Amino acid sequence: MEPSFLAFDIGASSGRAILGTLSENRLRLTEVHRFSNSMMQLHGHYHWNIYSLFSELKTGLAKCIREFGVQPLSLAIDTWGVDYGLVTSDGLIAGLPFAYRDHRTDHVMPDFFRVMDEETTYRLSGLQFMQFNTVFQLFASAQAGLSIHKIADSLLFTPDLLNFMFTGIRKNEYTIASTSALLKPGKAEWEPEMFRAAGIPVELMETVVKPGTVLGPILPEHCAETGCCEIPCVAVASHDTASAVAAVPASGEKWAYISSGTWSLMGIESQVPLVSETTRKLNFTNEGGVDGTTRFLKNIMGMWLIQQCKVVWDTRNCYSWDEIVQMCLQSEPFAFLIDPDYPGFLNPASMPEAIREFCRSTGQLVPVTEAQIARCVYDSLALKYRYTLQQIEEVVGYSIEKLHVIGGGANNQFLCQLTADATGLPVLAGPVEATAAGNILMQARALGYLGSLQEMRDVVAASFESVGYQPGHGLDWENAFLKFREIMNDGKNIPNYE
């Protein structure tokens, strides 16, 4: 029988149960279950409904067995980064986990840097400064004196928490822990100084395990409920970007990637962390990857911008994604530009109005129509990719030769072509399901069906067709880039910019 594995890939807006089957060094993916995931607002804060998420995972497992007739050999979970839950000594979850877009961290970084300066913080953690990093979330909670910390015995990141709910086993997986700013760069070791600065005891943390660790069997109660045999739960590269990067169909060096979804994670795979005064000033991050590699990258506000615009537009006109692209094609390029990473775009009440306000505040004309706003978003993302690419090349000292776009954004032909045009690089788009593929292939590796990371990538290359985009010359990207850089600088003068 062909070996099959079940991946749960959970993003900040939706989740899927994906069944992966290996056959003759080819991977076949089947979507078993899809469900929505969204922040819930309760008493003025944004939280994740971890109990609802776990119920959806059990539904996915049950459907795999009962409706698809497949008993997987194992299961594994990957999610977005930084967020966490707290567990008491007797195994109870202490409250709903906070969502990283909660406003309690909006102005917390300056307060933290009065305890530990920016240079020391970056040297000890190697992480890009973003207000929702776990260390800043914990600092905000400590400053507020939240009672849940008084009864907490363990801190588990979101996939760790769901693994615990399946197995009763408490471990912190390396790649997800590396998004927290609580680990030493490139090492599976906690940094005590970061905990002291945050005001949180390091004793809350569990043992760090590397991706590919078999945690243990799922609990009998879940077997009975889902009809599943006793199968192991595997700690894969539990940060979704880490799983996605493990599935980039690349070989050799001098390639970069954009894991394109709600966020655009743009970077390279490095054998060592790249932590220096230059990378601090450029605000790059060093997160853990498979086999001791480092994901040297920058978080860029990605499809979230257009997704949140669509949420507002759907109250009047329910545009399809294709219709939004067609609107862009009819709109003047580079007429309006934004810095995608302006903090006001993190969780505004209205994204279209936030974009208009940015343009207004930077002395530009203000976009009026949906088409103008959509074109502004896509142009600005492509230009931010070019900006980030130049910074990467400055750090590594060589020119990137190829750009891989993976994840849901690989389906967006318009943005992929803009990216090739803006960067001047050939773009290879796909696979769309890179995260699920990386999750499944790491399970297969943990159970002895595959060997090296390159072998995993070879399976991906053989299993999924990439779409190529060559840079074109139809638009004046050089002047657009000069305008973009000026607007980015102007944006930093907006009050409350951090």
Rosetta blueprint (number, residue, H / E / L):
1 M L
2 E L
3 P L
4 S E
5 F E
6 L E
7 A E
8 F E
9 D E
10 I E
11 G L
12 A L
13 S L
14 S E
15 G E
16 R E
17 A E
18 I E
19 L E
20 G E
21 T E
22 L E
23 S E
24 E L
25 N L
26 R E
27 L E
28 R E
29 L E
30 T E
31 E E
32 V E
33 H E
34 R E
35 F E
36 S E
37 N L
38 S L
39 M L
40 M E
41 Q E
42 L E
43 H L
44 G L
45 H E
46 Y E
47 H E
48 W L
49 N L
50 I H
51 Y H
52 S H
53 L H
54 F H
55 S H
56 E H
57 L H
58 K H
59 T H
60 G H
61 L H
62 A H
63 K H
64 C H
65 I H
66 R H
67 E L
68 F L
69 G L
70 V L
71 Q L
72 P L
73 L L
74 S L
75 L E
76 A E
77 I E
78 D E
79 T E
80 W L
81 G L
82 V L
83 D L
84 Y E
85 G E
86 L E
87 V E
88 T L
89 S L
90 D L
91 G L
92 L L
93 I E
94 A L
95 G L
96 L L
97 P L
98 F E
99 A L
100 Y L
101 R L
102 D L
103 H H
104 R H
105 T H
106 D L
107 H L
108 V H
109 M H
110 P H
111 D H
112 F H
113 F H
114 R H
115 V H
116 M L
117 D L
118 E H
119 E H
120 T H
121 T H
122 Y H
123 R H
124 L H
125 S H
126 G L
127 L L
128 Q L
129 F L
130 M L
131 Q L
132 F L
133 N L
134 T H
135 V H
136 F H
137 Q H
138 L H
139 F H
140 A H
141 S H
142 A H
143 Q H
144 A H
145 G L
146 L L
147 S L
148 I H
149 H H
150 K H
151 I H
152 A L
153 D L
154 S E
155 L E
156 L E
157 F E
158 T H
159 P H
160 D H
161 L H
162 L H
163 N H
164 F H
165 M H
166 F H
167 T H
168 G L
169 I L
170 R L
171 K L
172 N E
173 E E
174 Y H
175 T H
176 I H
177 A H
178 S L
179 T L
180 S L
181 A L
182 L L
183 L E
184 K L
185 P L
186 G L
187 K L
188 A L
189 E L
190 W E
191 E L
192 P H
193 E H
194 M H
195 F H
196 R H
197 A H
198 A H
199 G L
200 I L
201 P L
202 V H
203 E H
204 L H
205 M L
206 E L
207 T L
208 V E
209 V E
210 K L
211 P L
212 G L
213 T E
214 V E
215 L E
216 G E
217 P E
218 I L
219 L L
220 P H
221 E H
222 H H
223 C H
224 A H
225 E H
226 T H
227 G L
228 C L
229 C L
230 E L
231 I L
232 P E
233 C E
234 V E
235 A E
236 V L
237 A L
238 S L
239 H E
240 D H
241 T H
242 A H
243 S H
244 A H
245 V H
246 A H
247 A L
248 V L
249 P L
250 A L
251 S L
252 G L
253 E L
254 K L
255 W E
256 A E
257 Y E
258 I E
259 S E
260 S E
261 G L
262 T L
263 W E
264 S E
265 L E
266 M E
267 G E
268 I E
269 E E
270 S E
271 Q L
272 V L
273 P L
274 L L
275 V L
276 S L
277 E H
278 T H
279 T H
280 R H
281 K H
282 L H
283 N L
284 F L
285 T E
286 N E
287 E E
288 G E
289 G L
290 V H
291 D H
292 G H
293 T L
294 T E
295 R E
296 F E
297 L E
298 K E
299 N E
300 I E
301 M E
302 G L
303 M L
304 W H
305 L H
306 I H
307 Q H
308 Q H
309 C H
310 K H
311 V H
312 V H
313 W H
314 D L
315 T L
316 R L
317 N L
318 C L
319 Y L
320 S L
321 W H
322 D H
323 E H
324 I H
325 V H
326 Q H
327 M H
328 C H
329 L H
330 Q L
331 S L
332 E L
333 P L
334 F L
335 A L
336 F L
337 L L
338 I L
339 D L
340 P L
341 D L
342 Y L
343 P H
344 G H
345 F H
346 L L
347 N L
348 P L
349 A L
350 S L
351 M H
352 P H
353 E H
354 A H
355 I H
356 R H
357 E H
358 F H
359 C H
360 R H
361 S H
362 T L
363 G L
364 Q L
365 L L
366 V L
367 P L
368 V L
369 T L
370 E H
371 A H
372 Q H
373 I H
374 A H
375 R H
376 C H
377 V H
378 Y H
379 D H
380 S H
381 L H
382 A H
383 L H
384 K H
385 Y H
386 R H
387 Y H
388 T H
389 L H
390 Q H
391 Q H
392 I H
393 E H
394 E H
395 V H
396 V H
397 G L
398 Y L
399 S L
400 I L
401 E L
402 K E
403 L E
404 H E
405 V E
406 I E
407 G L
408 G H
409 G H
410 A H
411 N H
412 N L
413 Q H
414 F H
415 L H
416 C H
417 Q H
418 L H
419 T H
420 A H
421 D H
422 A H
423 T H
424 G L
425 L L
426 P L
427 V E
428 L E
429 A E
430 G L
431 P L
432 V L
433 E L
434 A H
435 T H
436 A H
437 A H
438 G H
439 N H
440 I H
441 L H
442 M H
443 Q H
444 A H
445 R H
446 A H
447 L L
448 G L
449 Y L
450 L L
451 G L
452 S L
453 L H
454 Q H
455 E H
456 M H
457 R H
458 D H
459 V H
460 V H
461 A H
462 A H
463 S H
464 F L
465 E L
466 S L
467 V E
468 G E
469 Y E
470 Q L
471 P L
472 G L
473 H L
474 G L
475 L L
476 D L
477 W H
478 E H
479 N H
480 A H
481 F H
482 L H
483 K H
484 F H
485 R H
486 E H
487 I H
488 M H
489 N H
490 D H
491 G H
492 K L
493 N L
494 I L
495 P L
496 N L
497 Y L
498 E L
